[in-house]
Amino acid sequence: MVSVRRAIIIVAQILALLFIVVSTMAGALAGHDWLANTFPILGGAMAILADTRLADVRGVSIFGAVAGFFISTMLVALFFLLVEIAHNTRNPFNT
C-alpha cells in the first residue's frame, strides 16, 4: 500500500512539473493578444516597433510566458506544500 501511494505521489509531482511547462507555453501564446487588448497603448507601441523592425510583435509574448510561469509555479508550490504536509503527518518523527 505504501509503494502504491508513493508511486501516485511521484506521478502527481511529475504532472505538476509538466503543468509548469504547459502553462508557460500557453501564457506565451496568449500573451500578445491579451496584452494588446488589455492595454491598447501597448498594442500601439507593439505595432510601431513592428513597423520599424526594432522588435518582433511576437516578442511581447514573453510577458504572457512569465505570467504563466509565475502562476503555475505558485500553484505547484502549493501542491508540493500539501504533499510535504501529508508526508510529515504520516511520519512525524522521520526526517
C-alpha positions in Angstrom: 0.0 0.0 0.0 2.8 2.4 0.8 4.5 1.8 -2.6 1.3 2.5 -4.4 0.7 5.7 -2.5 4.4 6.7 -3.2 4.0 5.9 -6.9 0.8 8.0 -7.1 2.6 10.9 -5.4 5.6 10.7 -7.7 3.3 10.6 -10.8 1.4 13.6 -9.5 4.6 15.5 -8.9 5.8 14.8 -12.4 2.5 16.0 -13.8 2.7 19.1 -11.7 6.1 19.9 -13.2 4.7 19.3 -16.6 1.9 21.7 -15.8 4.5 24.4 -15.3 5.9 23.9 -18.8 2.4 23.8 -20.4 1.3 26.9 -18.5 4.3 28.8 -19.6 3.8 27.9 -23.3 0.1 28.7 -23.0 0.9 32.0 -21.4 3.4 32.8 -24.2 0.8 32.0 -26.9 -1.9 34.1 -25.2 0.4 36.9 -24.0 0.4 39.1 -27.1 -3.3 39.1 -27.7 -4.1 39.7 -24.0 -1.6 42.5 -23.6 -2.8 44.2 -26.8 -6.4 44.0 -25.7 -5.9 45.0 -22.1 -3.6 47.9 -22.7 -4.4 49.5 -26.0 -1.5 51.9 -25.7 0.9 48.9 -25.6 -0.8 47.4 -28.6 0.0 50.7 -30.5 3.6 50.6 -29.2 4.0 47.0 -30.4 2.7 48.0 -33.9 5.2 50.9 -34.0 8.0 48.6 -33.0 7.0 46.0 -35.6 6.8 48.7 -38.3 10.2 50.0 -37.5 11.6 46.4 -37.3 13.1 47.2 -33.9 11.4 44.2 -32.4 9.1 41.5 -33.4 5.5 41.8 -32.2 5.6 38.2 -31.1 8.3 39.1 -28.7 5.7 40.6 -26.4 4.6 37.0 -25.7 7.4 36.9 -23.1 5.1 38.7 -20.7 2.5 36.0 -21.0 5.1 33.3 -20.6 6.4 35.0 -17.4 2.8 35.4 -16.1 2.0 31.7 -16.9 5.2 30.6 -15.3 4.6 32.5 -12.1 1.0 31.5 -11.8 1.8 27.8 -12.4 4.8 27.9 -10.1 2.6 29.2 -7.2 0.0 26.5 -7.8 2.6 23.8 -8.0 4.3 25.1 -4.8 1.0 24.9 -3.1 0.7 21.3 -4.3 4.2 20.4 -3.1 3.5 22.0 0.2 0.4 19.8 0.7 2.4 16.7 -0.3 5.0 17.6 2.3 2.4 18.2 5.0 0.8 14.8 4.2 4.2 13.1 4.4 5.1 14.8 7.7 1.6 13.9 9.1 2.2 10.2 8.3 5.8 10.2 9.5 6.1 12.9 12.2 9.5 11.8 13.6 11.0 10.5 10.4 13.4 13.0 8.8 
